[in-house]
Structure formats: structure tokens, C-alpha cells
């Protein structure tokens, strides 16, 4: 990235540009050649802002140009509130088409194939990326990544579940692409569950700030420690114990207000079971909050059925829920 451009854009964001510098900013905007620099500055401003306001920023490229044209003085300081990340995400998407993108095919980055690591059923794996970021993969998961992060962003692609402990780098945002959501941080720890065949994708934060953007949409959110975002066509957020984010790595099954239909695929992966539902069972049932450690599948099903109010038949590792 061009560090001189970044310094100039920082001055603009902080209302310190003179008339000549405003003209340079105008040229930068219209050139369309400095998307990475814009992204770095805007993300830095947004993630470093600790204000409590929930207002969104009405930032449009054409409006910025108009404001520069009308003034020979510095433009009013841009406000980057503690989002729901929508404002900053809208800027990034506007300035860089395809900025948050995930392909169902094997992803490539800058026309270079990505390396991959996968875990099988009942298996967990750990990998340390070249920037020092640590990734723990849950069972039946695949992570695609570059051997060396040599661009303006550190990007990986996930199908499955993983916990990320990201090394801080304000100049190179870390982005996790999934089929439905994209997660962006500068340096923090969080969990992403994004199995292709699961009904929903979730992001849970252990430490720091995490930006979550719906794929191919400007809708985005900012999460703090203990926040959990769930997406299944609509976004829902709630709060959990930050320690629970590490639960699956400690051999625990932890569910917070989950239906049996959302719990079922977790049990299938954990126990190697197969769970089916009756043809007339379209009711997801009651929401369940429970934690299990070193429990058999039979023990777990007894508790879940009593809590959620359903009946089932268990034969070997085959479960049928009526």
C-alpha cells in the first residue's frame, strides 16, 4: 500500500487537510486506484473509535466530492461511531467491489491457489499461519489460506468451524470469508461456525472487537466480547459467557437458546451419529440452553428430549426424532 496516500487520507478523516490536500483527496477518490488505502484508513478509524453512539454514517463517494468542491477548508471531520458496522462496511463495499467475497468453488486469491487444511469427523486440528495467527479447526472443517500474506489484507476461507486467535496488525486487516458471512478484525480472538449444510452461521467473540458483514450485502455488525451473532437469512445477536466460546476445544457441547434442529448437526459431527426427523415434524421445538461434558449420546438425548419436549428412538448411532 502507498503509505503517503494513507497519511493523506488519515489527515482527511481527522479534518486536517488544507485546500491543496483536499484537491489531492478528490483525485484519489475519482481515480479508483487506492481502494486498499481507503479500506485501511476507514477500518482503523472505525475500530479505534470508542464512542457510545449507535448512529450510522451517511458516507457516499459523490457527497464527499461535492463537499470538497464547495470548500477550500477542511471538510467536517468524519464520524466513525461504534457501528453496527453498517456505515463503514457500506464504504468499503462502495469503494472496492467484491471486497467481501466467497466462492463455493475452491477459492483462489490474486490468481494464486490457496493451501488448505481439513479435519475429519471427530477430529480437531491446529495450525499457525505465517503471520502468527493461531487457528483451531473443529471436526469436518476446511480452512483455505495463503502460504504468505503479501497483500493489503490477510484473507482466509472457512467451511466448518474454527477458533481464531489473530495477531494484531492495524495495516493488514484479517478477514474470514464464509458462504454467508465475512468476519473482519485487526487482531482479536473469536469463533466462527459456518458449515455449508447447517441452517445458520454463527460468530462468537472471546476478546476484542469483531466486524461481521453479510456476504454481498452492506448489512454488518460490530461485536464485542461475549457477543454472538447468528445468521439464517436474518441476523440475531445475543450475549454468552466469553469462556463458552472455547467450549468445543475443551470437549464440551454448549448450547444457548438453540432448537433441536440446530443442535442435531452438532451431535452428528461430535458423536458420528445420524439424526432424522419425522415427515410431519416441522416444529423446531423449544429453545434449549445446556452444557454437556463427557456425556454419552444417550445421556444427551434424554436431557434434550425432556427439556425441548420431543420423543425419539435411538438405535446404535441412528436417531429418529418424531
Rosetta silent file (secondary structure, phi, psi, omega in degrees, C-alpha in Angstrom):
SEQUENCE: XXXXXXXXXXXXXXXXXXXXXXXXXXXXXXXXXXXXXXXXXXXXXXXXXXXXXXXXXXXXXXXXXXXXXXXXXXXXXXXXXXXXXXXXXXXXXXXXXXXXXXXXXXXXXXXXXXXXXXXXXXXXXXXXXXXXXXXXXXXXXXXXXXXXXXXXXXXXXXXXXXXXXXXXXXXXXXXXXXXXXXXXXXXXXXXXXXXXXXXXXXXXXXXXXXXXXXXXXXXXXXXXXXXXXXXXXXXXXXXXXXXXXXXXXXXXXXXXXXXXXXXXXXXXXXXXXXXXXXXXXXXXXXXXXXXXXXXXXXXXXXXXXXXXXXXXXXXXXXXXXX
SCORE:     score description
SCORE:     0.000 S_00000001
   1 L     0.000  152.300 -179.941    0.000    0.000    0.000 S_00000001
   2 L   -82.075  107.884 -175.212    1.050    3.587   -0.630 S_00000001
   3 H   -67.586  -30.469  177.120    1.943    4.987    2.796 S_00000001
   4 H   -65.383  -40.784  177.212    1.876    8.597    1.574 S_00000001
   5 H   -63.873  -42.999  179.286   -1.713    8.127    0.405 S_00000001
   6 H   -59.740  -44.055  179.022   -2.620    6.549    3.750 S_00000001
   7 H   -61.048  -41.036 -179.979   -1.151    9.520    5.641 S_00000001
   8 H   -66.847  -42.756  179.476   -3.138   11.935    3.474 S_00000001
   9 H   -66.654  -33.442  174.713   -6.388   10.004    3.952 S_00000001
  10 H   -63.386  -41.505  178.002   -5.791    9.936    7.695 S_00000001
  11 H   -62.352  -40.743  178.850   -5.461   13.728    7.633 S_00000001
  12 H   -62.899  -46.153 -178.811   -8.721   13.964    5.710 S_00000001
  13 H   -63.113  -25.506 -178.124  -10.539   11.690    8.159 S_00000001
  14 L  -104.405   15.713  172.521   -9.281   13.835   11.033 S_00000001
  15 L    64.009   38.720 -177.642  -10.195   17.183    9.433 S_00000001
  16 L  -118.839   15.150 -177.901   -6.594   18.329    8.986 S_00000001
  17 L   -86.728  139.640  170.429   -6.402   18.817    5.193 S_00000001
  18 L   -89.182 -177.107 -174.681   -5.653   22.178    3.593 S_00000001
  19 H   -61.427  -41.493 -179.415   -7.062   23.229    0.217 S_00000001
  20 H   -65.325  -39.931 -179.710   -4.276   21.611   -1.785 S_00000001
  21 H   -69.940  -33.329  175.458   -4.628   18.361    0.132 S_00000001
  22 H   -62.413  -39.074  177.713   -8.397   18.369   -0.358 S_00000001
  23 H   -63.744  -37.602  177.955   -7.804   18.521   -4.096 S_00000001
  24 H   -66.492  -38.752  177.337   -5.476   15.548   -3.772 S_00000001
  25 H   -62.245  -41.642  177.909   -8.147   13.624   -1.855 S_00000001
  26 H   -57.371  -44.643 -179.685  -10.603   14.415   -4.651 S_00000001
  27 H   -65.357  -36.548  178.670   -8.182   12.975   -7.193 S_00000001
  28 H   -63.975  -44.418 -178.763   -7.705    9.861   -5.063 S_00000001
  29 H   -62.342  -46.744 -175.380  -11.445    9.255   -4.849 S_00000001
  30 H   -73.901  -22.389 -177.945  -12.036    9.681   -8.570 S_00000001
  31 H   -71.407  -31.529 -178.018   -9.028    7.596   -9.611 S_00000001
  32 L    67.398   17.891 -174.911  -10.387    4.384   -8.086 S_00000001
  33 L  -104.200   -0.709 -172.408   -6.794    3.192   -7.638 S_00000001
  34 L  -128.089   42.915  180.000   -6.459    3.354   -3.865 S_00000001
  35 H   -61.629  -41.848 -177.743   -9.194    1.080   -2.511 S_00000001
  36 H   -62.614  -39.291  179.478   -6.781   -0.751   -0.222 S_00000001
  37 H   -66.387  -41.812  176.587   -5.590    2.526    1.307 S_00000001
  38 H   -59.987  -47.233 -177.587   -9.187    3.685    1.880 S_00000001
  39 H   -58.314  -44.643 -178.148  -10.066    0.374    3.498 S_00000001
  40 H   -62.813  -44.754 -178.079   -7.084    0.511    5.849 S_00000001
  41 H   -69.120  -45.677 -177.825   -7.805    4.071    6.993 S_00000001
  42 H   -65.254  -41.745  178.258  -11.566    3.639    7.345 S_00000001
  43 H   -64.709  -42.335  178.794  -11.240    0.378    9.237 S_00000001
  44 H   -59.657  -44.758  179.137   -8.604    1.872   11.523 S_00000001
  45 H   -63.515  -43.411 -175.662  -10.823    4.857   12.288 S_00000001
  46 H   -69.287  -45.811 -176.295  -13.875    2.708   12.894 S_00000001
  47 H   -73.258  -22.198 -179.915  -12.269    0.059   15.087 S_00000001
  48 L   -90.253   -3.716 -178.928  -10.378    2.602   17.179 S_00000001
  49 L   -83.217  126.160 -178.576  -13.472    4.672   17.955 S_00000001
  50 L  -108.688   17.338 -179.541  -14.790    4.053   21.490 S_00000001
  51 L   -69.369  158.574 -175.630  -17.821    6.338   21.374 S_00000001
  52 L   -95.472   -6.460 -176.791  -21.133    5.001   22.589 S_00000001
  53 L   -65.622  148.521  177.514  -23.353    6.417   19.854 S_00000001
  54 L  -108.923   11.914  178.516  -25.194    3.982   17.623 S_00000001
  55 L   -61.996  153.481  175.303  -25.733    6.493   14.818 S_00000001
  56 L  -104.617  154.216 -176.671  -24.766    5.364   11.332 S_00000001
  57 L   -92.721  122.279  178.170  -22.536    7.310    8.999 S_00000001
  58 L   -89.548   84.487 -174.713  -24.122    8.609    5.807 S_00000001
  59 L  -114.270  117.700  176.749  -20.999    8.480    3.688 S_00000001
  60 L  -129.545  141.814 -177.018  -21.262    8.491   -0.088 S_00000001
  61 H   -57.504  -44.368 -177.375  -18.450    8.991   -2.556 S_00000001
  62 H   -66.735  -34.000  178.928  -20.347   11.588   -4.588 S_00000001
  63 H   -67.484  -38.712  177.905  -21.251   13.528   -1.431 S_00000001
  64 H   -62.509  -43.103  178.872  -17.618   13.678   -0.346 S_00000001
  65 H   -62.435  -41.729  178.910  -16.645   15.039   -3.743 S_00000001
  66 H   -62.593  -40.411 -179.374  -19.397   17.663   -3.564 S_00000001
  67 H   -66.347  -38.323  177.698  -18.281   18.750   -0.112 S_00000001
  68 H   -66.207  -41.974 -179.575  -14.687   19.086   -1.288 S_00000001
  69 H   -63.173  -30.532 -176.938  -15.800   21.096   -4.337 S_00000001
  70 H   -83.993   -7.776 -170.593  -17.780   23.501   -2.139 S_00000001
  71 L  -136.418  144.833  169.507  -14.958   24.203    0.275 S_00000001
  72 L  -105.837    5.564  178.370  -11.360   25.326    0.361 S_00000001
  73 L  -108.693  165.161  177.807  -11.261   24.467    4.052 S_00000001
  74 L   -56.264  140.646  178.126  -11.013   21.058    5.690 S_00000001
  75 L   -72.323  149.870  178.723  -14.204   19.061    5.414 S_00000001
  76 L   -49.844  135.113 -176.043  -16.150   18.407    8.592 S_00000001
  77 L   -54.423  132.195  177.639  -14.491   15.584   10.485 S_00000001
  78 L   -70.580  135.407  178.695  -15.840   12.187    9.540 S_00000001
  79 L   -99.292  126.961  176.960  -17.553   10.446   12.451 S_00000001
  80 L  -116.964   86.952 -176.714  -16.926    6.744   12.839 S_00000001
  81 L   -70.425  168.307  173.589  -19.300    5.622   15.590 S_00000001
  82 L   -73.987   93.377 -160.124  -19.227    2.295   17.320 S_00000001
  83 L   -47.251 -160.224  113.928  -21.217    0.972   14.482 S_00000001
  84 L   -99.176   25.342 -179.383  -23.407   -1.739   13.941 S_00000001
  85 L    60.378   -3.655 -176.041  -20.528   -1.683   11.363 S_00000001
  86 H   -58.821  -42.990 -176.152  -23.059   -0.921    8.620 S_00000001
  87 H   -63.675  -53.877 -177.582  -21.653    2.503    7.810 S_00000001
  88 H   -64.437  -37.506  179.472  -18.036    1.533    7.482 S_00000001
  89 H   -63.724  -38.958  179.201  -18.938   -1.677    5.676 S_00000001
  90 H   -62.130  -38.534  178.450  -21.009    0.273    3.174 S_00000001
  91 H   -62.686  -48.657 -176.128  -17.987    2.498    2.493 S_00000001
  92 H   -62.280  -41.700 -179.618  -15.684   -0.442    1.965 S_00000001
  93 H   -66.988  -39.369  179.959  -18.103   -2.189   -0.364 S_00000001
  94 H   -63.373  -40.898 -174.416  -18.716    1.019   -2.309 S_00000001
  95 H   -83.386  -18.870 -177.170  -15.007    1.686   -2.756 S_00000001
  96 L  -140.480   94.492 -178.336  -13.998   -1.863   -3.514 S_00000001
  97 L   -62.427  138.239 -179.376  -16.437   -4.019   -5.476 S_00000001
  98 L    73.093   19.884 -174.174  -16.320   -7.629   -4.473 S_00000001
  99 L   -60.203  -45.599  177.650  -14.432   -6.718   -1.295 S_00000001
 100 L  -111.103  103.638 -171.662  -16.015   -9.468    0.793 S_00000001
 101 L  -137.957  139.515  175.832  -16.458  -12.455   -1.492 S_00000001
 102 L  -136.421  132.766 -179.937  -16.651  -16.212   -1.050 S_00000001
 103 L  -106.425  142.806  176.475  -16.917  -18.793   -3.799 S_00000001
 104 L   -71.251  -18.513  174.919  -18.426  -22.231   -3.404 S_00000001
 105 L   -80.330  170.438  175.600  -15.599  -23.495   -5.612 S_00000001
 106 L   -58.198  120.692 -173.132  -12.091  -23.906   -4.268 S_00000001
 107 L   -73.467  152.510  172.771  -11.151  -20.267   -3.654 S_00000001
 108 E  -129.814  155.154 -179.625   -8.177  -18.539   -5.175 S_00000001
 109 E  -130.904  123.385 -177.603   -6.598  -15.236   -4.210 S_00000001
 110 L    53.930   40.120  178.456   -4.836  -12.999   -6.722 S_00000001
 111 L    63.748   15.121  177.884   -4.949  -15.931   -9.162 S_00000001
 112 E  -109.744  128.051  177.603   -2.872  -17.992   -6.733 S_00000001
 113 E   -59.897  146.702  178.242   -4.232  -21.307   -5.408 S_00000001
 114 L   -96.655  149.537  172.045   -4.676  -21.393   -1.654 S_00000001
 115 E   -75.371  163.609  179.220   -3.350  -24.035    0.660 S_00000001
 116 E  -145.222  153.188  172.829   -5.858  -25.964    2.736 S_00000001
 117 E  -136.391  136.827 -176.369   -6.085  -27.963    5.922 S_00000001
 118 E  -130.366  153.471  175.608   -9.039  -30.215    6.792 S_00000001
 119 L  -120.903  143.931 -179.327  -10.235  -32.172    9.798 S_00000001
 120 L   -91.249  179.022 -178.914  -12.265  -35.354    9.647 S_00000001
 121 L   -60.528  132.091  179.390  -15.258  -36.363   11.777 S_00000001
 122 L    76.046    6.853 -176.546  -14.406  -36.350   15.473 S_00000001
 123 L  -115.266  144.228  172.841  -11.025  -34.738   14.795 S_00000001
 124 L  -121.630  145.460  179.587   -9.640  -31.327   15.721 S_00000001
 125 E  -133.528  152.841  175.757   -6.580  -29.683   14.195 S_00000001
 126 E  -125.095  142.577  179.506   -4.472  -26.639   14.978 S_00000001
 127 E  -142.043  143.614  174.424   -2.465  -24.535   12.555 S_00000001
 128 E  -110.910  120.053 -179.957   -0.338  -21.408   12.904 S_00000001
 129 L   -75.658  169.099 -173.390   -0.437  -19.087    9.891 S_00000001
 130 L   -66.459  -20.313  177.253    2.640  -17.226    8.696 S_00000001
 131 L   -86.721    0.924 -179.343    1.589  -14.007   10.476 S_00000001
 132 L    96.659   -8.110  178.350    1.460  -15.896   13.784 S_00000001
 133 L   -63.438  132.654  179.564   -2.347  -16.216   13.865 S_00000001
 134 E  -101.053  133.792 -178.976   -3.431  -19.448   15.540 S_00000001
 135 E  -127.098  127.722  173.458   -6.408  -21.394   14.177 S_00000001
 136 E  -108.410  121.297 -178.427   -8.125  -24.354   15.833 S_00000001
 137 E   -96.344  130.413  173.041  -10.313  -26.372   13.435 S_00000001
 138 L   -80.563  177.892 -174.920  -13.299  -28.310   14.714 S_00000001
 139 L   -64.522  150.416  177.966  -14.336  -31.615   13.128 S_00000001
 140 L    53.008   47.210 -178.835  -15.294  -31.842    9.446 S_00000001
 141 L  -126.287  153.374  176.799  -13.904  -28.374    8.700 S_00000001
 142 E  -134.487  132.598  175.676  -11.659  -26.961    5.988 S_00000001
 143 E  -116.512  127.367  173.961   -9.590  -23.785    6.076 S_00000001
 144 E  -103.519  136.053 -174.853   -8.144  -22.266    2.890 S_00000001
 145 E  -155.262  162.416  177.592   -5.239  -19.847    3.369 S_00000001
 146 L   -89.789  144.034  177.939   -2.223  -18.310    1.671 S_00000001
 147 L   -61.210  -37.432  177.454    1.242  -19.609    2.409 S_00000001
 148 L  -136.838  130.755  175.080    2.353  -15.987    2.805 S_00000001
 149 L   -82.832  104.196 -176.363    0.141  -12.936    3.358 S_00000001
 150 L  -119.198   13.238  178.723    1.662  -10.492    0.881 S_00000001
 151 L  -109.777 -164.541 -179.346   -1.275   -8.193    0.110 S_00000001
 152 L   -79.778  -13.884 -178.990   -3.104   -5.409    1.918 S_00000001
 153 L  -131.951  150.022  173.495   -5.376   -7.929    3.667 S_00000001
 154 E  -100.175  106.333 -172.099   -4.884  -11.251    5.412 S_00000001
 155 E  -117.009  135.879  173.380   -7.660  -13.395    3.972 S_00000001
 156 E  -133.151  163.835 -178.177   -8.738  -16.965    4.715 S_00000001
 157 E  -128.312  132.832 -174.254  -11.774  -19.020    3.692 S_00000001
 158 E  -125.222  132.758  166.909  -13.649  -21.338    6.045 S_00000001
 159 E  -124.780  104.604 -176.136  -16.120  -24.163    5.557 S_00000001
 160 E   130.060 -144.472 -178.073  -16.893  -25.553    9.003 S_00000001
 161 E  -128.881  139.151  179.227  -15.983  -24.288   12.452 S_00000001
 162 E  -154.095  149.774  172.754  -12.791  -22.686   13.710 S_00000001
 163 E  -107.029  129.473 -177.125  -11.489  -20.560   16.560 S_00000001
 164 E  -113.042  129.093  170.874   -9.133  -17.762   15.511 S_00000001
 165 E  -114.571   94.079 -166.857   -6.561  -16.055   17.728 S_00000001
 166 L   -89.652  130.627  174.790   -5.480  -13.294   15.349 S_00000001
 167 L   -69.948  133.030 -176.391   -2.184  -11.441   15.661 S_00000001
 168 L   -68.804  133.140  174.270   -2.801   -7.673   15.701 S_00000001
 169 L  -156.035   97.838 -175.431   -1.818   -5.774   12.560 S_00000001
 170 L   -64.424  -23.073 -177.842   -3.601   -2.453   12.025 S_00000001
 171 L   -87.725  -13.803 -176.638   -2.212   -2.142    8.487 S_00000001
 172 L  -135.639   87.802  179.332   -3.400   -5.563    7.332 S_00000001
 173 L   -55.203  145.919  177.385   -6.964   -6.477    8.365 S_00000001
 174 E  -101.508  126.577 -174.602   -7.650  -10.175    8.893 S_00000001
 175 E  -126.304  128.807  173.726  -10.745  -11.427    7.052 S_00000001
 176 E  -106.044  116.187  177.929  -12.504  -14.779    7.352 S_00000001
 177 E   -94.380  131.998  170.566  -14.747  -15.468    4.350 S_00000001
 178 L  -127.895  179.332 -177.075  -17.606  -17.936    4.668 S_00000001
 179 L   -65.337  -35.131 -174.102  -20.538  -18.725    2.417 S_00000001
 180 L  -111.201  -31.820 -175.883  -22.935  -16.422    4.275 S_00000001
 181 E  -129.734  156.887  172.578  -20.841  -14.105    6.455 S_00000001
 182 E  -128.050  135.575 -174.504  -17.457  -12.416    6.385 S_00000001
 183 E  -115.887  130.885 -176.619  -15.597  -11.547    9.565 S_00000001
 184 E  -129.837  130.857 -179.879  -13.045   -8.748    9.741 S_00000001
 185 E  -142.717  167.368  171.067  -10.679   -7.876   12.580 S_00000001
 186 L   -99.971  -32.448  178.746   -7.345   -6.209   13.200 S_00000001
 187 L   174.304  111.205 -176.058   -6.339   -8.581   15.981 S_00000001
 188 L  -171.376 -174.982  177.943   -8.624  -10.442   18.398 S_00000001
 189 E  -129.523  137.228 -173.332   -9.993  -13.916   19.178 S_00000001
 190 E  -162.207  164.320  179.612  -13.333  -15.305   18.020 S_00000001
 191 E  -119.072  138.528  176.934  -15.148  -18.430   16.865 S_00000001
 192 E  -124.707  125.980  173.763  -16.887  -18.955   13.525 S_00000001
 193 E  -115.194  110.963 -172.767  -19.282  -21.831   12.845 S_00000001
 194 E  -143.640   59.887  175.507  -20.106  -21.926    9.138 S_00000001
 195 L   -74.583  135.536 -175.435  -20.854  -25.438    7.971 S_00000001
 196 L   -54.954  -39.503 -173.303  -22.292  -25.428    4.463 S_00000001
 197 L   -96.540    1.637  175.698  -25.241  -27.654    5.327 S_00000001
 198 L   -76.946  153.731 -177.759  -26.105  -26.100    8.701 S_00000001
 199 L   -69.598  -28.730 -176.756  -29.171  -23.897    8.873 S_00000001
 200 L  -141.088  160.268  175.965  -27.277  -20.941   10.288 S_00000001
 201 E  -111.701  137.568 -178.787  -23.835  -19.401   10.602 S_00000001
 202 E  -128.525  148.461  174.289  -22.637  -18.021   13.946 S_00000001
 203 E  -129.058  125.853 -179.225  -19.820  -15.763   15.109 S_00000001
 204 E  -125.425  136.591 -172.702  -18.912  -15.592   18.808 S_00000001
 205 E  -105.559  129.875  174.996  -16.339  -13.222   20.295 S_00000001
 206 E   -93.942  -48.462  179.657  -13.890  -14.123   23.057 S_00000001
 207 E  -141.931  151.055  172.600  -11.757  -10.954   23.081 S_00000001
 208 L    79.913 -167.111 -179.810  -11.586   -7.637   21.226 S_00000001
 209 L  -106.775  139.470 -178.489  -13.785   -6.146   18.508 S_00000001
 210 E  -133.094  126.606  175.373  -15.070   -8.127   15.542 S_00000001
 211 E   -96.556  132.697 -179.545  -16.809   -6.770   12.451 S_00000001
 212 E  -123.857  127.304 -178.159  -19.260   -9.112   10.704 S_00000001
 213 E  -123.626  132.038  175.613  -20.614   -8.424    7.243 S_00000001
 214 E   -68.807  132.498 -177.264  -23.303  -10.372    5.400 S_00000001
 215 L   -56.545  134.330  178.335  -21.861  -11.651    2.122 S_00000001
 216 L    58.317   33.972  178.300  -22.772   -9.458   -0.870 S_00000001
 217 L  -148.451  155.333  176.952  -24.631   -7.015    1.371 S_00000001
 218 L   -87.580   -3.003 -179.239  -23.861   -3.781    3.181 S_00000001
 219 L   -73.810  123.908 -177.278  -25.543   -5.081    6.336 S_00000001
 220 E  -149.157  165.862 -176.367  -22.903   -5.527    9.006 S_00000001
 221 E  -141.229  154.740  172.516  -22.446   -5.550   12.780 S_00000001
 222 E  -109.137  127.095 -179.121  -19.782   -4.845   15.378 S_00000001
 223 E  -112.917  146.064  178.590  -19.401   -7.477   18.099 S_00000001
 224 L  -118.298  171.843 -177.085  -17.682   -7.188   21.472 S_00000001
 225 L   -52.551  131.056 -178.745  -16.528   -9.905   23.928 S_00000001
 226 L    89.595  -10.873  177.959  -19.380  -12.272   24.759 S_00000001
 227 E   -77.867  142.243  174.583  -21.459  -11.188   21.759 S_00000001
 228 E  -130.166  129.363  177.099  -22.798  -13.892   19.458 S_00000001
 229 E  -111.910  132.441  176.348  -24.266  -13.238   16.039 S_00000001
 230 E  -119.911  137.632 -178.474  -26.405  -15.837   14.267 S_00000001
 231 E  -131.705  124.227  173.918  -27.423  -15.559   10.625 S_00000001
 232 L  -145.382   61.423 -173.274  -30.049  -17.579    8.767 S_00000001
 233 L    89.941  -34.044  173.431  -31.414  -15.044    6.301 S_00000001
 234 L  -128.896  156.027 -177.943  -31.870  -12.641    9.208 S_00000001
 235 E   -98.219  133.703  172.737  -29.400  -11.512   11.853 S_00000001
 236 E  -129.879  139.582  177.943  -29.883  -12.183   15.546 S_00000001
 237 E  -126.588  143.892  173.657  -27.474  -11.222   18.306 S_00000001
 238 E  -147.315 -174.508 -175.651  -27.296  -12.270   21.934 S_00000001
 239 E  -124.448  135.098  178.047  -24.740  -12.472   24.716 S_00000001
 240 L  -128.067  170.611  175.209  -22.953  -15.538   26.055 S_00000001
 241 L   -69.433  123.401 -179.007  -20.163  -16.193   28.528 S_00000001
 242 H   -54.538  -29.998  178.984  -16.911  -15.410   26.660 S_00000001
 243 H   -65.375  -27.500 -178.952  -15.385  -18.562   28.208 S_00000001
 244 H   -68.967  -18.824  178.898  -18.031  -20.646   26.430 S_00000001
 245 H   -61.762  -27.395 -179.569  -16.559  -19.621   23.073 S_00000001
 246 H   -91.239    4.089 -170.986  -13.729  -22.059   23.845 S_00000001
 247 H   -53.243  -51.079 -174.265  -16.126  -24.820   24.887 S_00000001
 248 H   -65.211  -26.647  177.504  -15.731  -27.243   21.975 S_00000001
 249 H   -72.107  -17.862  178.558  -11.937  -27.115   22.282 S_00000001
 250 H  -100.602   12.598  178.721  -12.326  -28.382   25.856 S_00000001
 251 L    78.577   19.421 -178.840  -14.535  -31.271   24.803 S_00000001
 252 E  -105.709  146.360  170.797  -17.757  -29.551   25.841 S_00000001
 253 E  -105.960  114.954 -176.444  -21.041  -29.242   23.997 S_00000001
 254 E  -122.861  125.539 -179.461  -22.576  -25.873   24.885 S_00000001
 255 E  -124.353  133.052  177.951  -25.919  -24.688   23.528 S_00000001
 256 E  -120.551  108.499  177.640  -27.514  -21.295   24.136 S_00000001
 257 E    49.133   57.242 -179.079  -31.157  -20.994   23.168 S_00000001
 258 E  -113.306  146.023  174.219  -30.858  -23.489   20.322 S_00000001
 259 L   -85.379  161.913 -179.589  -33.585  -25.601   18.710 S_00000001
 260 H   -63.620  -28.762  178.207  -33.144  -29.353   18.271 S_00000001
 261 H   -68.939  -29.415  176.186  -32.873  -28.829   14.501 S_00000001
 262 H   -84.747  -27.045  179.063  -29.830  -26.599   15.050 S_00000001
 263 H   -76.497  -33.299 -174.262  -28.406  -28.915   17.719 S_00000001
 264 H   -52.200  -51.210 -178.841  -28.771  -32.047   15.563 S_00000001
 265 H   -64.003  -28.215  176.615  -25.853  -31.416   13.152 S_00000001
 266 H   -66.129  -43.271  178.463  -23.571  -30.630   16.104 S_00000001
 267 H   -66.106  -38.241  179.129  -24.414  -34.000   17.668 S_00000001
 268 H   -60.194  -44.752 -179.078  -23.920  -35.754   14.341 S_00000001
 269 H   -70.687  -37.553 -174.371  -20.403  -34.374   13.990 S_00000001
 270 H   -74.093  -42.479 -175.880  -19.466  -34.897   17.643 S_00000001
 271 H  -102.249   -4.099 -175.689  -20.770  -38.454   18.041 S_00000001
 272 L    67.222   32.300 -176.367  -20.625  -39.615   14.431 S_00000001
 273 L   -96.066  171.081  171.869  -24.379  -40.127   14.596 S_00000001
 274 E  -125.988  125.441 -176.234  -27.138  -39.760   12.036 S_00000001
 275 E  -118.721  128.967  177.521  -30.277  -37.871   13.066 S_00000001
 276 E  -123.363  158.699 -179.269  -33.506  -37.827   11.093 S_00000001
 277 E  -120.176  147.600  176.558  -36.832  -36.104   11.675 S_00000001
 278 L   -61.207  152.475 -176.789  -40.370  -37.322   11.085 S_00000001
 279 L   -60.037  -31.035 -177.726  -42.066  -36.066    7.924 S_00000001
 280 L   -95.697    6.971 -178.059  -44.585  -34.078    9.938 S_00000001
 281 L   -92.850   82.717  176.569  -42.013  -32.662   12.322 S_00000001
 282 L  -102.591   -3.185 -179.410  -41.664  -29.114   11.065 S_00000001
 283 L   -86.288  119.142 -178.554  -41.784  -27.575   14.515 S_00000001
 284 L   -66.704  -14.570  178.359  -38.279  -26.695   15.729 S_00000001
 285 L    81.702 -172.893 -177.747  -39.485  -27.112   19.323 S_00000001
 286 L   -70.956  155.164  175.250  -38.434  -25.258   22.429 S_00000001
 287 L   -80.316  136.824 -174.032  -35.154  -23.389   22.659 S_00000001
 288 E  -116.606  136.003  169.708  -32.586  -25.231   24.754 S_00000001
 289 E  -121.115  118.555 -175.721  -29.740  -23.933   26.904 S_00000001
 290 E  -160.588  158.637  176.460  -27.481  -26.719   28.149 S_00000001
 291 E  -135.178  135.242 -178.365  -23.854  -27.795   28.571 S_00000001
 292 E  -129.986  138.048  173.744  -22.526  -31.348   28.324 S_00000001
 293 E  -140.217  126.848  178.679  -19.101  -32.783   29.061 S_00000001
 294 L    55.775   43.148  175.862  -18.155  -36.431   28.769 S_00000001
 295 L  -106.330  146.231  174.717  -21.768  -37.475   28.272 S_00000001
 296 L   -75.370  163.849  178.254  -22.874  -40.356   26.080 S_00000001
 297 H   -60.813  -39.428  178.882  -25.206  -39.706   23.180 S_00000001
 298 H   -61.592  -43.679  179.530  -27.975  -41.487   25.083 S_00000001
 299 H   -63.018  -41.650  179.933  -27.477  -39.232   28.128 S_00000001
 300 H   -64.971  -43.948 -177.586  -27.524  -36.097   25.978 S_00000001
 301 H   -66.074  -36.538  177.862  -30.678  -37.147   24.126 S_00000001
 302 H   -60.185  -47.687 -178.294  -32.546  -37.903   27.356 S_00000001
 303 H   -66.553  -44.163 -178.592  -31.849  -34.401   28.686 S_00000001
 304 H   -64.720  -42.569 -178.262  -32.588  -32.669   25.393 S_00000001
 305 H   -65.297  -38.289  178.609  -35.859  -34.516   24.834 S_00000001
 306 H   -69.974  -36.794 -178.293  -37.078  -33.696   28.334 S_00000001
 307 H   -74.673  -45.096 -175.280  -36.037  -30.062   28.005 S_00000001
 308 H   -90.830  -13.674  176.145  -37.320  -29.423   24.471 S_00000001
 309 L    76.923   52.115  175.304  -40.342  -31.726   24.686 S_00000001
 310 L  -135.062  163.250  176.125  -39.856  -34.245   21.879 S_00000001
 311 L  -111.750  157.272 -175.749  -39.724  -38.028   21.615 S_00000001
 312 E  -154.702  164.450  171.743  -37.090  -40.058   19.788 S_00000001
 313 E  -124.988  131.651 -179.159  -35.802  -43.541   19.035 S_00000001
 314 E  -118.442  118.529  176.333  -32.081  -44.340   19.348 S_00000001
 315 E  -127.650  113.816 -172.061  -30.641  -47.441   17.676 S_00000001
 316 L    55.405 -119.705  177.351  -26.868  -47.667   17.754 S_00000001
 317 L  -108.577   21.620  176.862  -25.919  -44.198   16.453 S_00000001
 318 E  -102.981  123.505 -179.598  -29.119  -43.716   14.462 S_00000001
 319 E  -120.566  131.050  173.990  -31.621  -41.286   15.991 S_00000001
 320 E  -118.979  122.374 -179.760  -35.125  -40.624   14.723 S_00000001
 321 E  -102.534  123.306 -176.701  -36.973  -37.669   16.232 S_00000001
 322 L   -74.294    0.000    0.000  -40.763  -37.827   15.961 S_00000001
